[in-house]
Amino acid sequence: MGTVAIALLSITATSSGILGAFVWPLISRRYELPTQKLIIACVCAMEIIPLYGLLGFIPFVKHWGVGGLQKSWEIYPLGIVHGFVMGGLSSYCRAFYGRLIPEGKEAAFYALYAVTDKGSSAVGPAIVGMIVDRTGTIRVRGKSAPKNSMIDTPVHGPRIAVRRMIEGPEVHDPSEDWSGKSSTIERRKLQNRLAQSEIPHV
């Protein structure tokens, strides 16, 4: 995805979050849901995102070529779901957390809440970045499966020819594909060159 597409995704998720912050209280009053049940409902709704992503591993869905995040546009509906759910989840979790704080300890416990909240936002990208730096890609690849598994089980049967997948539509030649490059310098050179080639010349 290009810079404009990622920016549009961020705007979509943020706008959905604002909408969710207003809609979830209406849902709570309409169905008379207490805070803890509404939090559970938000968590269950959030499970739509990983479950939809797992659809891409089902053979017949993979054969369709769409579904399970096989197309870049599929991330936008999931961004709407994520923003809408987080708009209610973040506010209701903070409200429910306030009930658990001992009287007179509000400042200390909310400081702990802020550290764990923002800290978890840094841990996830750090782990993903480490995976990308080590492997050069975040996608599942057949050639890296034996390295990632603890036990390499031999499989007997007909061999299947696997063609290397190109990461983006802007890549026109296999030599320009930055995925799988373990060298950070080499990967960034290719990424910068591809990004510059996408800029329209006036």
C-alpha positions, 0 to 999 in steps of 0.5 A: 500500500502506498502512502496515500492509501495508508493515510486514507486507512488511518482517516477511515479508522479514526472517523469510525472510532469517533462514530463508535464512541457515540453509537456504543452508549446508545447500544448500551442504553437500548439493550440495557447492557452493563459495562462489563458485558459491553466490553465483552461484546466489543472484544467479540466484535473485534474477533471479526478481524483475525477470523476474516484474515484466517479465511485467506488460508482456506483453499477454496477462498484462496482460489477465489483470489478475494477474501482473507485480505488477499486484496488491498481494498479489503483492509478498509472494511476491517479498518472501519470495524476496528475503529468502530469497536475501539471507539467503545472499547477504549472508553468503557475499559477506562470507565470500568478500570476506574471502578477497580481503583482503591479510593485515594490511589487514582493518580497512581493507578491511572498512571499505570494504566497509561504506561501499560496502554501505550506500552502495549502499542509499542510492543506489538510494532516492535515484534512485527518489525523484528520479524520483518527485519529478520525475514524481510517479509511478514507473509507466510512463505513455504521456504521459511516454514522448515526454519520456523518449525521446531520439528521438520517433518518430511512429506512424501508425495508429488512436488509442487512448483512454488513461484515467488510472490511479488509484494506490490503491484509497483514491482515489475521485475523480480530484482526489484522485490524487496521482500525476503531481503535480510539486509536492512540497507538493501531493502530500504534502497529498493523500497525508496526506489519503488516509492519514488517511481510511484510519484507522478512527474508533472 
